[in-house]
């Protein structure tokens, strides 16, 4: 089945329009959240930005202590350690350990979530009741699409959230707006595209999926062990025959990650400022999922820092290709709706698109690519979707030559 899906968001409603053939449209409305549930979600980010629990271990010799850390650390009588990055201004704080100095911080980890939903609020987040459920049509569920009359203005199909960015046909993503997506269906095609390229990937686990896909698709490449903690990185792939280098590094705090040494923490804007750039350099960014539990101002601050670094990079090396992956949807239940629910993801996605609008960067619309696929929504999309996303990335790197 071929899908052409248009999405409209109003309050907690997503409207999906699915094209089944060239003559008829089938309308499907999904209630993601009720307006009452959205009110609760807004309150969570305002009143409970610390609902994800983070901590760090402090160590010196045989002495070891653990304390709570966060961007939004509540004031108590316990002193705090300020780890705000001097280069980027990105904030991070930990309660000071009783017997150790702030310099003894050893690692970072996520330890869990605080239950912040009230009993009566739980009723607003029930699967198959009022959480991501279909609303059946009260009348006919299809309409007839007539051919466009002569002189009738065409529908604007430019990419972006003002319109549809693409659709699937026979499992292959077709982009609208004049951009051709090429198919890289074998290892040789991927190797030839990346020949002589240096690809730097920065972001969260949704970007690491792309790195892992390329790792599996470059069988002649040699993975370089950088003594990296899984899943934080940094990682590097090197293929000597075609002079291909691909790197991945996770973005800076906040990170919902099992554990990462402080020595492996980094901020994307600082990393970008170390790049020489050029026509053979590709930068891939995907920063969104770890910011949804915080006030949107934190995410805006982070993207502003990265945007300034991207501008500096493009000024000194205009030939550098910068590709940005958008946010996406996921399967939802009451356990994850307070962290990465679609409403939260939609807010950060809007900010991401607005922040880089007008810059010479390319967008991989992961939101539409997950929404339009027949596979279930997943914050970590399955391989068929990842394959299509990487094909879009590679099409930016190796655009089809005009005949």
C-alpha positions as CSV (number, residue, x, y, z in Angstrom):
1,X,0.0,0.0,0.0
2,X,1.3,3.5,-0.9
3,X,0.9,6.3,1.7
4,X,0.8,10.0,1.3
5,X,0.2,11.5,4.7
6,X,-0.5,15.1,5.6
7,X,-0.4,16.1,9.2
8,X,-2.2,19.0,11.0
9,X,-1.8,19.6,14.7
10,X,-4.5,21.4,16.7
11,X,-4.3,21.2,20.5
12,X,-3.9,17.5,21.1
13,X,-5.2,16.4,17.7
14,X,-3.2,15.1,14.8
15,X,-5.1,14.9,11.5
16,X,-3.7,12.3,9.1
17,X,-4.8,12.4,5.5
18,X,-3.8,9.2,3.7
19,X,-3.9,8.8,-0.1
20,X,-4.9,5.3,-1.0
21,X,-5.0,5.9,-4.8
22,X,-5.1,8.7,-7.3
23,X,-8.8,9.2,-7.1
24,X,-9.8,9.1,-3.5
25,X,-8.7,10.3,-0.1
26,X,-9.2,8.5,3.2
27,X,-9.3,10.8,6.3
28,X,-8.1,9.4,9.6
29,X,-8.0,11.6,12.7
30,X,-5.9,10.5,15.7
31,X,-6.4,11.9,19.1
32,X,-2.8,12.0,20.5
33,X,-3.8,14.0,23.7
34,X,-6.9,15.8,24.8
35,X,-6.6,19.5,25.5
36,X,-6.9,18.7,29.2
37,X,-3.9,16.3,28.9
38,X,-1.9,19.0,27.1
39,X,-2.6,21.4,30.0
40,X,-1.1,18.7,32.3
41,X,2.0,18.3,30.1
42,X,2.6,22.1,30.1
43,X,2.4,22.0,33.9
44,X,5.0,19.2,34.1
45,X,7.7,21.2,32.3
46,X,6.9,24.3,34.3
47,X,6.7,22.7,37.8
48,X,8.7,19.5,37.4
49,X,11.7,20.1,35.1
50,X,13.7,17.8,37.4
51,X,11.4,14.8,37.0
52,X,14.3,12.8,35.3
53,X,16.7,11.8,38.0
54,X,20.4,12.4,37.3
55,X,23.4,11.8,39.5
56,X,27.2,11.8,39.5
57,X,29.8,9.9,41.4
58,X,32.6,11.9,43.0
59,X,35.8,10.0,43.7
60,X,39.1,10.7,45.2
61,X,41.3,7.8,46.3
62,X,39.2,5.4,48.3
63,X,36.5,8.0,49.0
64,X,33.4,7.9,46.8
65,X,30.2,9.8,47.1
66,X,27.1,10.3,44.8
67,X,24.9,13.4,44.6
68,X,21.9,14.5,42.6
69,X,22.6,16.6,39.5
70,X,20.4,18.5,37.0
71,X,19.9,21.7,35.0
72,X,17.1,22.7,37.3
73,X,18.5,21.8,40.7
74,X,16.2,22.9,43.6
75,X,17.7,25.1,46.2
76,X,18.4,23.5,49.6
77,X,20.9,24.1,52.4
78,X,23.3,21.8,50.6
79,X,25.9,23.7,48.5
80,X,26.0,23.2,44.8
81,X,28.8,22.7,42.3
82,X,28.4,24.8,39.1
83,X,29.5,23.0,35.9
84,X,28.2,25.6,33.5
85,X,30.3,25.3,30.4
86,X,32.5,28.5,30.0
87,X,32.6,28.2,26.2
88,X,28.9,27.7,25.5
89,X,27.2,28.9,28.6
90,X,25.2,25.6,28.9
91,X,24.3,25.1,32.6
92,X,24.7,22.0,34.7
93,X,24.7,21.7,38.5
94,X,25.3,19.0,41.2
95,X,24.9,19.1,44.9
96,X,28.3,19.2,46.4
97,X,29.4,16.0,48.2
98,X,30.1,16.3,51.9
99,X,33.7,15.2,51.9
100,X,34.9,15.8,48.4
101,X,35.5,18.9,46.2
102,X,33.6,19.7,43.0
103,X,36.6,18.8,41.0
104,X,36.2,15.1,42.0
105,X,33.2,14.6,39.8
106,X,33.8,11.3,38.0
107,X,30.8,10.4,35.8
108,X,27.2,11.1,34.8
109,X,24.2,8.8,34.8
110,X,20.4,8.7,34.6
111,X,18.9,6.9,37.6
112,X,15.1,7.0,36.9
113,X,12.0,9.2,36.7
114,X,9.9,10.8,39.4
115,X,6.2,10.0,39.4
116,X,4.7,13.4,39.1
117,X,1.3,12.7,37.7
118,X,-1.6,13.0,40.1
119,X,-4.0,10.1,40.4
120,X,-6.8,12.0,38.7
121,X,-4.4,13.0,35.9
122,X,-3.6,9.4,35.0
123,X,-7.1,9.1,33.6
124,X,-6.1,11.5,30.9
125,X,-3.3,9.1,29.6
126,X,-5.1,5.8,29.0
127,X,-4.1,3.6,26.1
128,X,-7.0,2.8,23.7
129,X,-9.1,5.4,25.5
130,X,-7.7,8.9,25.1
131,X,-4.0,8.4,24.3
132,X,-3.1,8.1,20.6
133,X,-6.4,6.6,19.5
134,X,-8.3,6.8,16.2
135,X,-11.5,8.8,16.0
136,X,-13.9,7.2,13.5
137,X,-15.6,9.4,10.9
138,X,-19.2,10.3,11.7
139,X,-20.0,10.4,8.0
140,X,-18.3,9.3,4.7
141,X,-14.6,8.6,5.3
142,X,-13.5,9.3,1.7
143,X,-13.8,12.1,-0.8
144,X,-13.4,12.3,-4.5
145,X,-10.4,14.2,-5.9
146,X,-11.1,15.9,-9.2
147,X,-8.4,16.8,-11.7
148,X,-7.1,20.4,-11.4
149,X,-8.9,22.7,-13.7
150,X,-7.1,24.9,-16.2
151,X,-6.1,28.2,-14.5
152,X,-6.6,26.8,-11.0
153,X,-3.5,27.5,-8.7
154,X,-1.4,24.6,-7.8
155,X,-1.0,23.4,-4.2
156,X,2.3,24.6,-2.7
157,X,4.3,21.4,-1.9
158,X,7.4,23.0,-0.6
159,X,9.0,21.0,2.2
160,X,8.7,22.0,5.8
161,X,5.8,21.9,8.3
162,X,3.9,24.3,6.2
163,X,3.4,21.5,3.8
164,X,4.3,17.8,3.1
165,X,7.9,16.9,2.7
166,X,7.4,13.6,1.0
167,X,5.7,10.2,0.7
168,X,6.4,6.5,0.4
169,X,5.9,4.6,-2.8
170,X,6.7,0.9,-2.8
171,X,8.6,1.4,0.4
172,X,10.9,4.1,-1.0
173,X,10.8,7.7,0.3
174,X,10.0,10.3,-2.5
175,X,10.7,13.9,-1.6
176,X,8.6,16.8,-2.7
177,X,9.9,20.2,-3.5
178,X,12.2,19.2,-6.3
179,X,14.8,17.2,-4.4
180,X,15.6,13.7,-5.8
181,X,16.3,10.9,-3.3
182,X,18.7,8.4,-4.8
183,X,18.8,4.7,-3.8
184,X,22.0,3.4,-2.3
185,X,21.0,-0.3,-2.2
186,X,24.4,-1.9,-1.8
187,X,27.7,-1.5,0.0
188,X,29.5,-0.4,-3.2
189,X,27.1,2.4,-3.9
190,X,27.5,3.8,-0.3
191,X,31.3,3.5,-0.5
192,X,31.5,5.3,-3.8
193,X,29.3,8.1,-2.5
194,X,31.4,8.6,0.7
195,X,34.8,8.2,-1.1
196,X,37.2,10.8,0.2
197,X,34.6,12.2,2.7
198,X,34.8,12.9,6.3
199,X,31.4,12.6,8.0
200,X,31.0,13.9,11.6
201,X,27.8,12.9,13.4
202,X,26.8,14.6,16.6
203,X,23.6,14.0,18.6
204,X,21.6,11.4,20.4
205,X,20.8,7.7,19.9
206,X,18.6,8.5,16.9
207,X,21.7,9.8,15.1
208,X,23.8,6.9,16.4
209,X,21.4,4.6,14.4
210,X,22.7,6.3,11.2
211,X,26.3,5.7,12.3
212,X,25.6,2.0,13.0
213,X,23.8,1.7,9.6
214,X,26.9,3.0,7.8
215,X,29.2,0.9,10.0
216,X,27.3,-2.2,8.8
217,X,27.3,-1.0,5.2
218,X,31.1,-0.4,5.0
219,X,32.4,-4.0,5.4
220,X,35.9,-3.0,4.4
221,X,36.1,-0.3,7.0
222,X,38.0,-0.7,10.2
223,X,36.4,0.4,13.4
224,X,38.8,2.4,15.5
225,X,38.5,1.7,19.3
226,X,38.6,5.0,21.1
227,X,38.0,3.4,24.5
228,X,34.5,4.6,24.2
229,X,31.7,3.8,26.6
230,X,28.6,2.3,25.0
231,X,26.4,4.0,23.9
232,X,28.0,7.5,24.3
233,X,31.0,7.2,22.0
234,X,33.1,8.7,20.5
235,X,33.3,6.2,17.7
236,X,35.2,6.3,14.4
237,X,35.1,4.3,11.2
238,X,38.0,4.3,8.8
239,X,38.0,2.8,5.3
240,X,41.5,3.1,3.9
241,X,40.7,2.0,0.3
242,X,38.3,4.9,-0.3
243,X,39.7,7.2,2.3
244,X,36.4,7.4,4.2
245,X,36.1,8.5,7.8
246,X,32.9,8.6,9.8
247,X,32.7,9.7,13.4
248,X,30.0,9.8,16.0
249,X,29.9,11.6,19.3
250,X,27.0,12.1,21.7
251,X,25.9,15.7,22.5
252,X,26.4,17.3,25.9
253,X,24.3,17.3,29.1
254,X,21.5,16.7,29.8
255,X,21.7,13.0,28.8
256,X,19.4,10.2,29.7
257,X,22.1,7.7,29.5
258,X,23.1,4.8,31.8
259,X,26.6,6.1,32.5
260,X,29.2,8.3,30.9
261,X,32.6,9.4,32.3
262,X,33.0,13.2,32.6
263,X,36.0,12.9,30.3
264,X,33.7,11.9,27.4
265,X,31.2,14.8,27.9
266,X,31.3,17.4,25.2
267,X,29.1,20.1,23.7
268,X,28.4,20.2,20.0
269,X,29.2,23.8,19.4
270,X,32.7,23.3,20.9
271,X,33.2,20.3,18.6
272,X,32.1,22.3,15.6
273,X,34.6,25.1,16.4
274,X,37.4,22.5,16.1
275,X,36.5,21.5,12.5
276,X,38.4,22.8,9.5
277,X,35.5,22.0,7.2
278,X,35.5,22.1,3.4
279,X,33.9,20.5,0.4
280,X,34.7,16.9,1.6
281,X,33.4,17.5,5.1
282,X,29.8,16.5,6.1
283,X,28.4,17.5,9.5
284,X,25.2,15.6,10.7
285,X,23.3,17.0,13.7
286,X,20.4,15.4,15.7
287,X,19.8,17.1,19.0
288,X,16.2,17.0,20.4
289,X,15.1,13.9,22.4
290,X,16.9,14.6,25.7
291,X,15.4,18.1,26.0
292,X,11.7,17.4,26.1
293,X,11.3,17.4,29.9
294,X,12.7,20.9,30.4
295,X,11.4,24.4,29.8
296,X,11.7,25.1,26.1
297,X,14.1,28.0,26.9
298,X,16.9,25.5,27.7
299,X,16.5,23.9,24.2
300,X,16.5,27.3,22.6
301,X,19.7,28.3,24.4
302,X,21.4,25.0,23.2
303,X,20.3,25.4,19.6
304,X,21.4,29.1,19.6
305,X,24.9,28.0,20.7
306,X,25.0,25.3,18.0
307,X,23.5,27.7,15.3
308,X,26.3,30.3,16.0
309,X,28.9,27.5,15.7
310,X,27.3,26.4,12.4
311,X,27.4,29.9,11.1
312,X,31.1,30.2,12.0
313,X,31.9,26.9,10.3
314,X,30.1,27.9,7.1
315,X,31.8,31.3,7.1
316,X,35.3,29.8,7.3
317,X,34.5,26.8,5.1
318,X,31.4,27.5,2.9
319,X,31.7,24.2,1.1
320,X,30.9,22.2,4.2
321,X,27.6,20.2,4.1
322,X,25.5,20.5,7.2
323,X,22.6,18.1,7.5
324,X,20.1,18.2,10.4
325,X,17.8,15.4,11.5
326,X,14.4,16.5,12.9
327,X,12.6,15.0,15.9
328,X,10.1,12.1,15.5
329,X,7.2,10.3,17.0
330,X,7.1,7.2,19.2
331,X,4.9,4.6,20.6
332,X,3.2,6.0,23.7
333,X,2.0,4.8,27.0
334,X,1.7,6.4,30.4
335,X,5.2,5.4,31.3
336,X,6.9,7.5,28.6
337,X,4.4,10.2,27.9
338,X,5.9,12.4,30.6
339,X,9.3,12.2,28.9
340,X,9.2,11.8,25.1
341,X,5.5,12.0,24.3
342,X,4.6,13.2,20.8
343,X,3.4,16.6,22.2
344,X,6.8,17.3,23.8
345,X,8.6,16.1,20.7
346,X,6.4,18.4,18.5
347,X,7.4,21.4,20.6
348,X,11.1,20.9,20.2
349,X,10.7,20.0,16.6
350,X,9.1,23.3,15.9
351,X,11.9,25.1,17.6
352,X,14.6,23.1,15.7
353,X,13.1,23.9,12.3
354,X,12.7,27.6,13.2
355,X,16.2,27.9,14.6
356,X,18.0,26.7,11.4
357,X,15.5,28.2,8.9
358,X,17.3,30.4,6.4
359,X,20.8,28.9,7.0
360,X,22.6,26.9,4.3
361,X,21.8,23.6,5.9
362,X,19.8,20.5,4.7
363,X,17.0,18.8,6.6
364,X,16.1,15.2,6.9
365,X,12.4,15.2,7.9
366,X,12.4,12.3,10.2
367,X,9.0,13.3,11.6
368,X,7.2,12.9,8.3
369,X,9.3,9.8,7.4
370,X,8.1,8.0,10.5
371,X,4.6,9.3,10.4
372,X,4.1,8.2,6.8
373,X,5.5,4.7,7.1
374,X,3.3,1.7,7.9
375,X,5.6,0.5,10.6
376,X,4.6,1.5,14.2
377,X,5.8,4.8,15.6
378,X,9.2,4.4,17.3
379,X,11.6,6.9,18.7
380,X,14.2,4.5,17.3
381,X,12.8,3.7,13.9
382,X,13.2,0.3,12.4
383,X,15.8,-0.5,9.7
384,X,13.5,0.1,6.6
385,X,12.9,3.7,7.8
386,X,16.6,4.2,8.8
387,X,17.6,3.0,5.3
388,X,15.4,5.7,3.7
389,X,16.7,8.3,6.1
390,X,20.3,7.4,5.2
391,X,19.4,7.5,1.5
392,X,18.3,11.1,2.0
393,X,21.5,11.9,3.8
394,X,23.6,10.3,1.0
395,X,21.5,12.1,-1.6
396,X,22.6,15.4,-0.1
397,X,26.2,14.2,-0.2
398,X,26.0,12.8,-3.7
399,X,23.2,14.6,-5.5
400,X,22.0,13.1,-8.8
401,X,23.6,14.7,-11.8
402,X,21.3,16.6,-14.0
403,X,21.0,15.3,-17.5
